[in-house]
Amino acid sequence: MPAKTIIMCPFCSKEGVTAFHKPSYLQAHTSRISAGAKTTYSRVPDKYLIQSDCPHCGAKQKDIQDWFDGKYKKKLSHEERIEHLKKMGLPLVLKSGEI
């Protein structure tokens, strides 16, 4: 059963973000064949369902949820993308007419 809790913001490390916490549990999987049935168990990890923005740093609910789901990526500026491409060795100017 999810319980309403107040957790720390992953960006500013201050408490104040409201979330529902669903603790981990064992889930049974049953497979049936003519010889009988076999039940195996697997652990489902705990999950946080974020309900509010951070009141301290202003981080959005979606960004905090993505952080807990492991999907958060920092948005790079144009200059940071250009630097990253230069480090990878990709040509940044395409010359026309050369084959």
Wavefront OBJ file of the C-alpha trace (Angstrom):
o trace
v 0.000 0.000 0.000
v 1.557 3.343 -0.993
v 2.252 5.692 1.872
v 2.474 9.467 1.543
v 5.934 10.691 2.589
v 8.124 13.769 2.339
v 11.439 13.026 0.636
v 14.634 14.888 -0.193
v 14.979 16.618 -3.547
v 17.746 14.933 -5.600
v 18.871 18.317 -6.983
v 19.174 20.522 -3.868
v 19.259 17.795 -1.123
v 16.578 19.502 0.998
v 13.381 17.889 2.278
v 10.054 19.096 0.996
v 8.984 17.007 -2.006
v 5.734 15.115 -1.446
v 5.622 11.576 -2.832
v 3.871 8.241 -2.500
v 6.301 5.443 -1.594
v 5.436 1.930 -2.700
v 7.803 -0.506 -0.933
v 9.345 -3.501 -2.682
v 7.489 -6.805 -2.669
v 7.675 -10.365 -3.998
v 5.592 -11.140 -7.075
v 4.663 -14.711 -7.992
v 4.793 -15.950 -11.588
v 3.101 -19.263 -12.371
v 3.802 -21.298 -15.493
v 1.610 -24.257 -16.321
v 2.383 -27.239 -18.522
v 0.908 -30.742 -18.815
v 3.312 -32.053 -16.159
v 2.141 -29.513 -13.587
v 2.665 -25.936 -12.515
v 5.775 -24.145 -11.356
v 5.749 -20.932 -9.329
v 8.732 -18.614 -9.301
v 9.095 -15.390 -7.335
v 10.800 -12.171 -8.287
v 11.326 -9.000 -6.285
v 9.720 -5.800 -7.561
v 11.814 -2.767 -6.528
v 10.331 0.024 -4.452
v 8.868 2.966 -6.362
v 8.295 6.649 -5.697
v 5.370 8.498 -7.280
v 6.216 12.201 -7.035
v 3.260 14.480 -6.214
v 4.761 17.994 -6.009
v 7.533 20.302 -7.191
v 10.474 21.128 -4.911
v 9.611 24.215 -2.816
v 13.300 25.099 -2.300
v 15.010 24.906 -5.710
v 11.915 24.883 -7.943
v 12.672 21.548 -9.632
v 9.657 20.322 -11.589
v 7.680 17.229 -10.643
v 8.478 15.553 -13.992
v 12.239 16.078 -13.573
v 12.187 14.618 -10.049
v 10.091 11.636 -11.231
v 12.511 11.042 -14.113
v 15.406 11.133 -11.623
v 13.830 8.397 -9.481
v 12.944 6.343 -12.579
v 16.528 6.634 -13.884
v 15.546 8.577 -17.029
v 16.801 12.053 -16.111
v 19.341 13.637 -18.437
v 20.679 17.139 -18.039
v 19.691 19.347 -20.960
v 22.832 20.627 -22.672
v 23.129 24.110 -24.118
v 24.128 24.616 -27.747
v 27.723 25.477 -26.785
v 28.014 22.354 -24.623
v 26.754 20.205 -27.519
v 29.328 21.755 -29.893
v 32.142 21.087 -27.380
v 30.962 17.491 -26.978
v 30.965 16.978 -30.771
v 34.478 18.504 -31.039
v 35.755 16.094 -28.362
v 34.281 13.191 -30.331
v 36.223 14.317 -33.415
v 33.255 14.939 -35.701
v 33.618 17.586 -38.423
v 31.501 20.620 -37.592
v 31.784 22.339 -40.990
v 30.796 20.443 -44.098
v 32.627 21.521 -47.264
v 30.592 21.369 -50.435
v 32.040 20.435 -53.806
v 34.643 17.995 -52.450
v 34.151 14.351 -53.226
l 1 2 3 4 5 6 7 8 9 10 11 12 13 14 15 16 17 18 19 20 21 22 23 24 25 26 27 28 29 30 31 32 33 34 35 36 37 38 39 40 41 42 43 44 45 46 47 48 49 50 51 52 53 54 55 56 57 58 59 60 61 62 63 64 65 66 67 68 69 70 71 72 73 74 75 76 77 78 79 80 81 82 83 84 85 86 87 88 89 90 91 92 93 94 95 96 97 98 99
